[in-house]
């Protein structure tokens, strides 16, 4: 999922510098990264580029684009490294490419990409909380008046995913399957920015809101302690498959919680053979949803670029990244910060 849009716009190159010359890159050309068009990938890419440049002496480029074209580019060899592979979304392309040796899975970047429905903590916890009994999606009809839709006051408003996204369709089916369409409107913002702004505003003003969101994102990083995930039936692969196959949302009879999704780092097969040191580093690259959301919130709050957020991470979280690389590489990276 995209937390937002971070468009790199053109191929960006980081050249070799004097600081990086202490180590000679094991390949004689720039490493090419996939510039997927969302913020978390941009952050991971800039972290990896900084380490590759200053720790391993490697120049790099970023080619911007969207999921399928860039994955096909990595299969062809036009792209060397992709920092976020959401396998669950691309299995029909991914599995044959792995079997053919065209791409290589280097392991999990973060294990816990999430999607869920949330309400503010201040609504459900505390002596004066107006919705103490609200714990699950099944409880929502009893509290619909608390979430009153100003355009249809007889119902509550559910803030769905962005119109046209896959998550919007799934949530619409869930509203029907959970029997919520008589008590809630299905409000679908036109952009990710509009959805984030609405949620952020409600939470800052301590107003009632029930909404869908995903992570890692700056919004979850900012409000992690302010929101509570509503309970749904536990994830069931069979129910999920049935839900996806339903064409008419009104015909959805059963639903289940979103699965927690691992997101992977991957490389082109030939690159894996050509650059074993870089591949060893990228194989050790490990983060979490919470950590990435924290860094994305830093970007949002400080108006930082992904490259600036990467430097902030490298300066403040040595406890995380120094375990990815040998001590001499870590020393070179620290010296460059």
C-alpha positions in Angstrom: 0.0 0.0 0.0 1.1 3.6 -0.6 1.3 5.7 2.4 1.3 8.8 0.1 2.9 9.8 -3.1 6.6 10.6 -3.2 7.5 11.0 -6.8 11.1 11.1 -7.6 10.3 12.5 -11.0 13.5 11.5 -12.9 16.5 9.3 -12.5 18.5 10.5 -9.6 22.2 9.6 -9.3 24.4 9.6 -6.3 28.0 9.6 -7.6 31.0 8.1 -5.9 32.7 10.7 -3.6 36.0 11.0 -1.9 34.4 9.9 1.4 33.3 6.7 -0.3 36.6 5.9 -2.0 37.8 4.1 1.1 35.8 1.2 -0.3 35.6 0.2 -4.0 32.3 -0.9 -5.3 32.1 -4.5 -6.4 30.3 -3.5 -9.6 31.6 -0.9 -12.1 28.3 0.9 -12.7 25.6 2.5 -10.6 23.2 0.3 -8.6 19.7 0.9 -9.9 16.9 1.0 -7.3 13.1 0.8 -8.0 11.6 4.2 -7.2 8.1 2.9 -6.3 5.7 5.8 -5.8 5.0 5.8 -2.1 6.8 7.3 0.9 7.9 4.2 2.8 9.7 2.8 -0.3 11.3 6.2 -0.9 12.6 6.2 2.7 14.0 2.6 2.5 15.6 3.3 -0.8 17.4 6.4 0.5 18.7 4.5 3.5 20.0 1.7 1.3 21.5 4.2 -1.2 23.4 6.1 1.6 24.8 2.9 3.0 25.7 1.7 -0.5 27.5 5.0 -1.3 29.4 5.6 1.9 29.8 2.1 3.2 30.5 0.2 0.0 31.6 3.0 -2.4 28.8 2.4 -4.8 27.1 5.0 -7.0 23.3 4.5 -7.4 20.3 5.6 -9.5 16.6 5.6 -8.9 14.1 4.9 -11.7 10.6 6.1 -10.6 7.5 4.2 -11.5 4.7 2.0 -10.2 4.6 -1.6 -9.0 4.1 -3.8 -12.1 6.4 -1.9 -14.5 9.2 -1.7 -12.1 8.9 -5.4 -11.1 9.0 -6.3 -14.8 12.1 -4.0 -15.1 13.8 -6.0 -12.3 12.9 -9.2 -14.0 14.6 -7.9 -17.2 17.6 -6.6 -15.4 16.9 -2.9 -15.8 16.3 -2.6 -12.0 18.8 -4.1 -9.5 17.1 -3.6 -6.1 13.5 -3.2 -4.9 13.2 -2.3 -1.2 9.5 -3.1 -0.9 8.0 -6.2 -2.7 4.4 -6.7 -1.6 4.4 -10.3 -2.8 0.7 -10.9 -2.0 -0.2 -8.3 -4.7 2.0 -9.6 -7.5 2.2 -13.4 -7.0 1.3 -14.2 -10.7 4.4 -12.3 -11.8 6.6 -12.9 -8.9 6.5 -16.7 -8.5 7.5 -17.6 -12.1 10.3 -15.0 -12.0 11.7 -16.6 -8.8 11.5 -20.1 -10.3 13.3 -18.8 -13.4 16.1 -17.2 -11.3 15.3 -13.8 -12.7 14.7 -12.3 -9.2 15.9 -13.2 -5.8 14.0 -12.8 -2.5 16.4 -11.4 0.1 14.0 -11.7 3.1 11.6 -9.6 5.0 12.1 -5.8 5.2 9.2 -5.4 7.7 6.9 -8.3 8.8 3.8 -6.4 9.8 2.3 -4.2 7.1 -1.2 -3.6 8.5 -4.7 -2.5 7.4 -7.6 -2.1 9.8 -10.5 0.0 11.0 -9.8 2.4 13.9 -11.5 4.7 16.4 -9.9 7.3 18.7 -8.8 5.9 22.1 -10.4 8.9 23.9 -13.8 7.6 22.7 -13.5 4.2 24.2 -11.2 4.5 27.2 -11.5 6.6 30.4 -14.3 7.4 32.9 -15.9 9.9 30.6 -15.5 8.0 27.3 -18.7 8.2 25.3 -18.3 4.8 23.7 -16.9 2.5 26.3 -18.6 -0.5 24.9 -17.3 0.0 21.4 -14.7 -2.8 20.9 -15.6 -4.4 17.6 -17.2 -3.8 14.2 -20.3 -5.6 15.6 -20.7 -2.8 18.1 -20.8 0.0 15.6 -24.6 0.3 15.0 -25.1 1.1 18.7 -22.8 4.1 18.4 -23.7 5.3 14.9 -25.1 8.6 16.2 -21.7 9.4 17.7 -20.2 9.4 14.2 -23.1 11.4 12.6 -22.6 12.2 8.9 -23.3 15.9 8.4 -24.7 15.1 4.9 -26.9 12.3 6.1 -27.5 12.9 9.8 -29.6 9.8 10.3 -26.4 7.7 9.9 -22.9 7.6 11.1 -20.0 8.2 8.6 -17.4 5.6 7.9 -14.2 7.0 6.4 -13.3 4.4 3.7 -10.2 4.1 1.6 -9.5 6.2 -1.4 -12.1 5.9 -4.2 -10.8 3.5 -6.9 -8.2 1.7 -4.6 -8.5 -2.0 -3.9 -9.0 -1.3 -0.2 -12.0 0.8 -0.9 -13.7 -2.1 -2.6 -12.9 -4.5 0.2 -14.1 -2.1 2.8 -17.4 -1.5 0.9 -17.9 -5.3 0.9 -17.1 -5.4 4.6 -19.8 -2.7 5.4 -22.4 -5.0 3.7 -21.1 -8.2 5.3 -21.0 -6.7 8.8 -24.6 -5.3 8.3 -23.5 -1.7 8.7 -25.0 -0.1 5.6 -28.3 0.8 7.4 -26.4 2.7 10.1 -23.4 4.1 8.3 -22.6 6.0 5.1 -19.7 4.9 3.0 -17.6 8.0 2.7 -14.8 7.7 0.1 -12.3 10.6 -0.1 -10.9 11.4 -3.5 -7.2 11.3 -2.5 -4.9 9.9 0.1 -4.1 13.4 1.3 -7.8 14.2 1.8 -8.3 11.0 3.9 -5.2 11.7 6.0 -6.1 15.3 6.5 -9.6 14.4 7.7 -8.4 11.8 10.1 -5.6 14.0 11.4 -8.0 16.9 12.0 -10.5 14.8 13.9 -7.9 13.3 16.1 -6.2 16.6 16.9 -9.6 18.2 17.7 -10.6 15.0 19.7 -13.7 14.5 17.6 -15.4 11.2 16.9 -14.4 9.3 13.8 -14.3 5.7 12.6 -12.0 5.1 9.7 -9.9 2.7 7.7 -6.1 3.1 7.4 -3.0 1.2 6.7 0.7 1.2 7.8 3.4 2.0 7.7 2.3 5.6 7.2 3.1 8.9 8.8 -0.4 9.1 10.2 0.0 5.8 12.2 3.4 7.0 13.3 1.9 10.3 14.6 -1.2 8.8 16.2 -0.1 5.3 17.3 -1.0 6.0 20.9 -4.2 7.9 20.0 -6.1 5.2 18.1 -7.6 1.7 18.8 -8.1 -1.0 16.2 -11.6 -2.3 16.1 -11.9 -6.1 16.5 -13.1 -8.1 13.4 -13.4 -11.8 12.9 -9.9 -13.2 12.9 -8.2 -13.4 9.4 -9.4 -16.5 7.6 -7.9 -17.2 4.2 -11.0 -19.0 2.9 -13.3 -16.2 3.9 -10.9 -13.6 2.5 -10.8 -15.4 -0.8 -14.7 -15.5 -0.9 -14.8 -11.8 -0.1 -12.4 -10.9 -3.0 -14.5 -12.9 -5.5 -17.8 -11.2 -4.7 -18.6 -8.8 -7.6 -21.5 -7.0 -6.0 -20.6 -5.7 -2.6 -24.2 -6.0 -1.5 -23.9 -9.7 -1.9 -21.0 -10.0 0.6 -22.2 -12.3 3.4 -19.0 -12.9 5.4 -15.9 -10.9 6.0 -12.7 -11.2 8.0 -9.9 -9.0 9.3 -7.2 -7.9 6.9 -4.1 -10.2 6.9 -0.9 -8.8 8.3 1.4 -8.7 5.4 5.2 -9.2 5.3 7.0 -6.9 2.8 10.3 -8.1 1.2 13.6 -6.8 -0.2 14.4 -8.3 -3.6 17.1 -8.1 -6.3 17.6 -9.1 -9.9 19.1 -12.6 -10.2 22.2 -11.5 -12.1 22.8 -8.6 -9.7 22.7 -11.1 -6.8 25.7 -13.0 -8.3 27.6 -9.8 -9.2 27.3 -8.0 -5.9 27.6 -10.5 -3.0 28.6 -7.8 -0.4 25.7 -5.5 -1.2 23.4 -8.5 -1.3 24.6 -9.6 2.2 23.8 -6.1 3.5 20.4 -6.0 1.9 19.6 -9.5 3.2 20.2 -8.2 6.7 18.0 -5.1 6.2 15.2 -5.3 8.8 12.7 -2.8 10.0 9.2 -2.7 11.5 5.9 -1.1 10.7 6.2 1.1 13.8 9.7 2.2 13.1 9.0 3.1 9.5 5.8 5.0 10.5 7.9 6.9 13.0 10.3 8.0 10.3 7.5 8.9 7.9 6.0 11.0 10.6 9.3 12.8 11.0 9.2 13.5 7.2 5.7 14.9 7.6 6.3 17.0 10.7 9.6 18.5 9.4 8.8 18.6 5.7 11.9 16.5 5.1 12.7 14.7 2.0 13.2 10.9 2.0 17.0 11.4 1.8 16.9 13.7 4.8 14.7 11.2 6.7 17.2 8.5 5.9 20.1 10.5 7.4 17.9 11.2 10.5 17.3 7.5 10.8 21.0 6.6 10.4 22.0 9.3 13.0 19.4 8.3 15.6 19.0 4.6 15.2 22.4 3.0 15.1 21.0 0.3 17.3 19.0 -0.9 14.3 21.2 -0.4 11.2 24.7 -1.2 12.4 23.7 -4.8 12.7 23.1 -5.0 9.0 26.7 -4.4 7.9 30.2 -5.3 9.0 31.9 -2.9 11.6 34.2 -1.3 9.0 31.2 -0.5 6.8 29.3 1.0 9.7 32.3 3.1 10.6 32.5 4.6 7.1 28.7 5.3 7.1 29.0 7.0 10.5 31.9 9.2 9.3 29.8 10.4 6.4 26.8 11.5 8.5 
